[in-house]
Amino acid sequence: MILKDILYKVSIRTVKGDTSIDVTDLQIDSRKVKEGSCFIALAGSQSDGHNFIDAAVAQGAHAIICTELPATFKDEVTYIQVENSAAAAGYMSHNFYGEPSLKLKLVGVTGTNGKTTIATLLWKLFSALGYTCGLVSTVQNQVGNEIIPATHTTPDAISVNALLRRMLDAGCEYVFMECSSHAIHQHRITGLQFTGALFSNVSHDHLDYHQTFDEYIRVKKSWFDALPASAFSISNADDKRGMVMLQNTSAKKYYYSLKTMADFKGKILDNSLTGLHMMVNELEVYFRLIGEFNAYNLLAVYGAAICLGEEKQEILKELSSIDGAEGRFDYFVSVKDNIIGIVDYAHTPDALLNVLATIKKLRQGNENIITVVGCGGNRDAAKRPVMAAVACEYSDRVIFTADNPRNEDPLEILKQMEGGVNVVARKKYITIADRAEAIKTAVSLAAKDDIILVAGKGHEKYQEIKGTKYHFDDKKVLSEMFELLEK
């Protein structure tokens, strides 16, 4: 493709060379550069792509996109200095892959909690309604019924546009995408044209990256601020920042709520382990999903489907039979002693609180709640004592264990968690660094009808320790322990 055609909408400062040259592909990883590539130098948190410009040229790059020009130039290579190379990657990727988001109905979902469930429910709903759909999520990406493993909540700009092009070529009409705060800030979704955008909620998370809570909110809000007037935006009116998110958007504004007047109003009539019984805009419906947090997720999905022109009776009919996303309140029951095991991705204080509050409401009598929980390494450390405090307040017994310690010492993470436990709750918890042993201990502590929550990893099938990912599946380990109970 001709370089100058790919540069549409990019803020250019300096051009050295010929923009009429042909480039074969776009790359942000110099190791993947080949003859004819256009290399975009990104300044990342781990490394700076500008340090690899010479390597990219040596491997055959025909064009270099950068915010700082190198000291020396090759005559046969075109160098383009831009205002922001990450933003340039977004626009260039969109152009290179034929602007796929303009030809799809692309709906994005952002928020601290609920993104995966909302995006997955939308994909399942519209697939059930007869459409071919794409999904971009933390758990997995899907092109129709083809599953593509996910490595990030939102892929990099080149990967996401290549994926959207693949979805378009496969006949997809709708695509539902999680949009993380990292993706917004790093311009991974810059250049995409969204038909709709949803906000679920915001709570304490990712402060290792954003530094302040205000900055975290500002980044999420910036996505809504940039929406065109042709798009729709939907926000949670019960979140104290729900109105602020849509304050400056040009998109059409809608709200959902359980507690106040809203465009999409819900009321929980009954909440049990068999599901939710709700009123949704005066229509009575049963859902298979459990808990107040899922009532909010369902309202967001219902609202988006209405905005996309679907008929309300059909929406609710299909939603009533749909399960949630993997690792989101996944539960099963042991045949012996009727012990309930729940696996959930809750890895923020707010998400853990929501899950535990739901479990407490589901209790029929004096069943004990036993929680196994840890905190990830190389992530926001401030939430560690808070999560520990939440676990102890809402559980009868707690086992602190390793999550994904990454490059941190798991024992140091656990010590920081323990710092959040008050004197009264200290008898409630024990610490077992080995996650499998912690789950095994939880099962051994459980008596008839007790409830075990294993929180933090959900759908993940690995545990990351010192740069290596080892196979680990909370649900598999818990179910194996349940099987041993039967023997």
C-alpha positions in Angstrom: 0.0 0.0 0.0 1.3 3.5 -0.8 2.7 5.2 2.3 1.0 8.6 1.8 -2.4 6.9 1.7 -1.8 5.2 5.1 -0.9 8.6 6.7 -4.4 10.0 6.5 -5.3 11.9 9.7 -1.7 11.5 11.2 -0.2 14.7 12.6 3.1 15.0 10.8 5.9 17.3 11.8 8.8 16.4 9.4 9.2 14.2 6.3 12.5 13.0 5.0 12.2 10.9 1.9 9.5 9.8 -0.5 5.9 9.2 0.7 4.9 7.6 -2.6 6.8 4.4 -1.8 4.9 1.1 -1.3 5.0 -0.6 2.2 4.0 -4.2 2.7 3.0 -4.1 6.3 3.1 -2.2 9.6 5.1 -3.3 12.6 5.7 -2.0 16.1 8.1 -4.9 17.0 11.4 -4.4 15.2 12.0 -8.2 15.3 9.0 -8.7 13.0 10.2 -6.2 10.4 10.9 -7.6 6.9 11.7 -6.2 3.5 9.2 -3.4 2.7 7.8 -3.0 6.3 6.9 0.3 7.8 8.2 0.4 11.4 6.4 2.6 14.0 8.6 3.4 16.9 6.6 3.5 20.1 7.9 4.7 23.5 6.5 1.9 25.8 6.8 1.3 29.5 9.2 -1.6 29.0 11.3 -0.3 26.1 11.5 2.5 23.6 11.0 1.6 19.9 13.2 4.5 18.9 16.2 2.5 20.2 15.4 -0.1 17.5 15.1 2.1 14.4 18.6 1.1 13.1 17.7 -2.6 13.6 14.4 -2.2 11.7 16.2 -0.5 8.8 18.9 -3.2 8.8 16.0 -5.8 8.5 14.5 -4.1 5.4 12.1 -1.4 6.7 11.2 1.0 3.9 9.7 3.6 6.2 10.1 4.8 9.8 7.5 6.6 11.9 8.9 8.2 15.0 8.4 11.2 17.4 12.2 11.8 17.5 14.3 11.5 14.3 17.4 9.4 14.5 20.9 11.0 14.2 21.6 9.4 10.9 19.5 8.5 7.9 19.5 6.0 5.0 18.8 7.5 1.6 16.5 4.6 0.6 14.4 4.9 3.7 11.6 7.4 4.3 11.6 8.9 7.9 8.4 10.6 9.1 8.4 12.5 12.4 4.9 12.7 14.0 3.4 14.4 17.0 2.5 11.1 18.7 3.7 7.7 17.2 1.1 5.7 19.2 -1.8 7.8 17.8 -0.2 7.5 14.4 -0.2 3.7 14.8 -3.9 3.9 15.4 -4.8 6.0 12.3 -2.3 4.2 10.1 -3.5 0.7 11.1 -7.1 1.8 10.4 -6.2 3.1 7.0 -3.9 0.2 6.1 -6.6 -2.4 6.8 -9.3 -0.5 4.8 -11.1 1.3 7.6 -12.9 -1.9 8.8 -14.6 -0.2 11.8 -16.5 2.1 9.3 -18.1 -1.0 7.7 -18.9 -2.8 11.0 -21.2 -1.8 13.9 -18.5 -1.6 16.5 -19.6 -1.3 20.2 -17.1 -0.7 22.9 -17.3 -1.3 26.7 -15.2 0.3 29.4 -15.3 0.4 33.2 -13.4 -1.2 36.0 -15.7 -4.2 36.4 -18.1 -5.9 34.0 -16.4 -5.2 30.7 -15.9 -8.9 29.8 -19.4 -10.0 30.9 -21.2 -7.1 29.0 -19.1 -7.7 25.8 -19.6 -11.4 26.0 -23.4 -11.2 26.6 -23.7 -8.8 23.7 -21.9 -11.3 21.5 -24.0 -14.2 22.6 -27.2 -12.1 22.3 -26.7 -10.9 18.8 -25.4 -14.3 17.7 -28.6 -15.8 19.1 -30.6 -13.1 17.2 -29.1 -14.5 14.0 -26.2 -12.1 13.3 -22.5 -13.1 12.6 -20.6 -11.2 15.3 -17.0 -10.6 16.4 -15.8 -10.4 20.1 -12.7 -8.8 21.4 -12.4 -9.6 25.1 -10.1 -10.5 28.0 -11.1 -14.1 27.9 -11.0 -14.7 24.1 -11.5 -13.1 20.7 -14.1 -14.6 18.4 -14.8 -14.3 14.7 -18.2 -15.8 14.4 -17.8 -19.2 16.1 -14.0 -19.3 15.6 -12.1 -18.7 18.8 -8.8 -16.8 18.8 -6.9 -16.7 22.1 -6.6 -13.3 23.7 -3.3 -11.9 25.1 -4.5 -8.5 26.2 -7.9 -7.0 27.1 -7.6 -4.8 24.0 -4.9 -5.7 21.4 -2.4 -3.2 20.0 -3.6 -0.9 17.2 -2.2 -3.0 14.4 -3.5 -6.3 15.8 -7.0 -4.9 16.6 -7.4 -3.5 13.0 -6.2 -6.7 11.5 -8.7 -8.6 13.7 -11.5 -6.2 12.6 -10.6 -6.7 9.0 -10.7 -10.5 9.5 -14.1 -10.1 11.1 -15.4 -8.0 8.2 -14.1 -10.5 5.6 -15.8 -13.3 7.6 -19.2 -11.5 7.2 -19.5 -10.1 10.7 -22.0 -7.3 11.1 -21.4 -6.5 14.8 -18.3 -6.4 16.9 -18.3 -6.1 20.7 -15.0 -4.9 22.2 -13.6 -4.4 25.7 -11.8 -1.0 25.8 -9.4 -0.9 28.8 -8.1 2.3 30.2 -4.6 1.2 29.0 -5.9 0.8 25.5 -7.5 4.3 25.5 -4.4 6.0 26.9 -2.0 4.1 24.6 -4.1 4.9 21.5 -4.7 1.3 20.7 -8.3 2.2 19.7 -7.4 5.6 18.1 -8.9 5.9 14.6 -11.7 3.3 15.2 -15.2 4.5 14.5 -17.6 3.3 17.3 -21.3 2.9 16.7 -21.8 2.8 20.5 -19.9 3.0 23.8 -20.9 1.7 27.3 -19.7 2.6 30.7 -20.2 0.1 33.6 -18.5 1.6 36.7 -15.3 2.8 38.0 -13.4 1.9 41.2 -9.8 1.5 42.5 -7.6 -0.2 39.9 -4.6 0.3 37.6 -3.1 3.1 39.8 0.3 1.5 39.2 -0.2 2.8 35.6 -2.4 5.9 35.9 -0.8 7.1 39.2 -4.0 8.9 40.3 -7.7 8.0 40.4 -8.5 11.3 38.7 -6.2 10.5 35.8 -7.8 7.0 35.5 -11.2 8.6 35.3 -10.0 11.3 32.8 -8.6 8.6 30.5 -11.9 6.7 30.4 -13.9 9.9 29.9 -11.7 11.0 27.0 -13.0 8.1 24.9 -16.6 9.3 25.4 -15.6 12.9 24.7 -14.2 11.8 21.3 -17.4 9.9 20.1 -19.2 11.4 17.1 -22.8 12.6 17.2 -23.8 9.6 15.1 -22.9 7.2 18.0 -24.8 6.3 21.1 -23.4 6.3 24.7 -24.8 4.4 27.6 -23.8 4.9 31.3 -24.6 3.5 34.7 -26.6 6.2 36.5 -26.1 4.5 39.8 -22.3 4.9 39.6 -21.3 8.3 41.1 -19.3 9.1 38.0 -21.8 7.7 35.5 -23.1 11.2 34.6 -19.6 12.7 34.4 -18.5 10.1 31.8 -21.1 11.4 29.3 -20.9 15.0 30.3 -19.1 16.3 27.2 -19.9 13.6 24.6 -21.5 14.5 21.3 -23.0 11.0 21.2 -26.7 10.4 22.1 -26.9 9.8 25.8 -28.7 7.0 27.6 -28.6 5.7 31.2 -29.4 2.4 33.0 -30.2 2.0 36.7 -31.6 -0.1 39.5 -32.0 2.8 41.9 -33.2 5.8 40.0 -35.2 6.9 36.9 -33.3 5.9 33.7 -33.9 5.1 30.1 -33.3 1.4 30.9 -34.7 0.8 34.4 -34.4 -2.5 36.3 -35.8 -3.9 39.6 -34.7 -7.1 41.2 -37.6 -9.1 42.4 -35.6 -12.2 43.4 -31.9 -13.1 43.5 -31.0 -16.7 44.1 -28.6 -19.4 42.9 -31.2 -20.3 40.3 -30.8 -16.8 38.8 -32.3 -13.3 38.7 -36.0 -12.5 38.6 -36.3 -8.9 37.4 -38.5 -6.2 36.0 -36.9 -4.5 33.0 -38.7 -1.4 31.8 -42.0 -2.9 33.1 -41.4 -6.3 31.6 -41.0 -9.3 33.9 -38.1 -11.6 33.0 -36.0 -14.4 34.5 -32.3 -14.5 33.9 -29.8 -17.4 34.4 -27.1 -15.0 35.7 -26.8 -14.3 39.5 -26.3 -11.2 41.6 -26.9 -7.5 41.6 -23.7 -6.8 39.6 -25.1 -9.0 36.8 -28.4 -7.1 37.0 -26.4 -4.0 36.0 -24.6 -5.9 33.3 -27.9 -7.2 31.8 -29.4 -3.7 31.8 -26.3 -2.4 29.9 -26.7 -5.1 27.3 -30.5 -4.6 27.0 -29.9 -0.8 26.5 -27.3 -1.4 23.8 -29.5 -3.8 22.0 -32.4 -1.3 22.0 -30.0 1.4 20.7 -29.0 -1.0 17.9 -32.6 -1.3 16.9 -33.6 -4.7 18.3 -37.1 -5.4 19.6 -37.4 -5.5 23.4 -39.4 -8.7 23.7 -36.9 -10.6 21.5 -33.9 -9.1 23.4 -35.2 -10.3 26.8 -36.3 -13.7 25.5 -32.8 -14.5 24.3 -31.1 -12.9 27.3 -33.1 -15.1 29.6 -31.4 -18.2 28.4 -27.8 -16.9 28.1 -25.0 -17.8 30.5 -22.2 -15.3 31.4 -18.5 -15.2 30.6 -16.1 -17.9 31.7 -14.6 -17.2 35.1 -17.3 -14.8 36.1 -19.3 -16.3 39.0 -18.7 -19.8 37.7 -20.2 -22.1 40.3 -20.7 -25.8 40.9 -21.9 -28.0 43.8 -20.3 -31.0 45.4 -22.6 -34.1 45.5 -21.4 -34.9 48.9 -22.2 -32.2 51.6 -23.7 -29.8 49.0 -20.6 -27.5 49.2 -20.8 -24.7 46.6 -17.6 -23.7 44.8 -17.4 -20.3 43.0 -14.6 -19.1 40.8 -14.6 -15.4 39.9 -12.2 -13.0 38.2 -12.7 -10.4 41.0 -9.3 -8.7 41.3 -10.3 -5.3 42.6 -11.7 -4.3 46.0 -15.0 -3.3 44.4 -15.4 -6.5 42.4 -14.6 -8.6 45.4 -17.1 -6.7 47.5 -19.8 -7.2 44.8 -19.2 -11.0 44.6 -19.0 -11.5 48.4 -22.1 -9.3 49.0 -24.0 -11.4 46.4 -22.9 -14.6 48.1 -24.0 -13.3 51.5 -27.5 -12.6 50.0 -27.7 -16.1 48.6 -27.1 -17.8 51.9 -30.0 -19.8 53.1 -28.9 -20.2 56.7 -25.7 -20.3 58.6 -23.4 -21.5 55.9 -19.8 -20.3 56.2 -18.2 -18.3 53.4 -14.6 -19.4 52.8 -12.6 -17.1 50.5 -9.3 -17.8 48.8 -7.8 -14.6 47.4 -4.5 -13.0 46.4 -3.2 -9.9 44.6 -1.2 -9.7 41.4 2.4 -8.6 41.4 3.8 -5.6 39.5 0.3 -4.0 39.7 -1.4 -1.4 41.9 -0.1 -2.2 45.4 -2.5 0.2 47.1 -5.4 -2.2 46.6 -3.8 -5.1 48.4 -4.6 -4.2 52.0 -8.1 -3.0 50.9 -8.9 -6.4 49.2 -7.7 -8.2 52.3 -10.0 -6.1 54.5 -13.0 -6.7 52.2 -12.3 -10.5 52.2 -12.2 -10.6 56.0 -15.3 -8.4 56.5 -17.5 -10.4 54.2 -16.2 -14.0 54.8 -16.2 -16.3 57.8 -12.8 -17.8 56.9 -10.1 -16.3 54.5 -7.0 -17.8 53.0 -4.5 -15.3 51.5 -2.5 -16.9 48.7 -0.5 -16.0 45.6 -2.2 -14.7 42.5 0.2 -13.9 39.6 3.2 -12.6 41.6 5.0 -11.9 38.3 8.4 -10.4 39.3 7.5 -9.6 42.9 8.1 -11.8 46.0 4.7 -13.4 46.7 5.5 -13.4 50.4 5.9 -9.6 50.3 2.6 -9.2 48.5 0.9 -11.4 51.2 2.5 -9.3 53.9 1.1 -6.1 52.3 -2.4 -7.8 52.2 -2.2 -8.7 55.9 -1.5 -5.1 56.7 -5.2 -4.3 55.8 -6.6 -6.7 58.4 -7.9 -5.2 61.6 -7.3 -6.8 65.1 -10.9 -8.2 65.2 -10.5 -10.1 61.9 -7.0 -11.5 62.5 -8.4 -14.8 63.7 -10.3 -15.2 60.5 -7.4 -15.6 58.1 -4.5 -17.9 57.4 -1.8 -17.4 54.7 -0.7 -20.2 52.3 1.4 -18.9 49.4 0.9 -22.1 47.3 -2.3 -21.5 45.5 -3.2 -25.1 44.9 -2.6 -25.9 48.6 -4.7 -22.9 49.6 -7.7 -24.2 47.5 -7.2 -27.7 48.9 -7.2 -26.2 52.5 -10.4 -24.3 51.8 -12.1 -27.5 50.7 -10.9 -29.3 53.8 -12.2 -26.5 56.0 -15.7 -26.5 54.4 -18.6 -28.3 56.1 -22.0 -29.2 54.7 -23.6 -26.4 52.7 -20.6 -24.0 53.0 -19.6 -21.7 50.1 -16.1 -21.5 48.8 -15.0 -18.5 46.7 -11.8 -18.6 44.8 -11.2 -15.1 43.6 -8.8 -13.2 41.4 -7.9 -15.3 38.3 -11.3 -16.5 36.9 -10.8 -17.6 33.3 -7.0 -17.5 33.4 -5.3 -20.9 32.8 -1.9 -19.9 34.1 0.1 -18.5 37.1 2.9 -16.1 36.2 6.0 -16.3 38.4 9.3 -14.7 37.7 8.5 -14.2 34.0 7.3 -17.7 33.4 3.7 -18.7 32.9 2.9 -22.1 34.6 -0.4 -23.9 33.8 -2.9 -23.3 36.6 -6.7 -23.3 36.4 -8.6 -22.4 39.6 -11.8 -24.1 38.4 -10.0 -27.3 37.5 -8.1 -27.4 40.9 -11.3 -26.7 42.8 -13.3 -29.3 40.9 -10.6 -31.9 41.5 -10.7 -31.2 45.2 -14.5 -31.7 45.1 -14.0 -35.0 43.3 -11.8 -36.2 46.1 -14.6 -35.4 48.6 -16.8 -37.9 46.8 -14.4 -40.8 47.3 
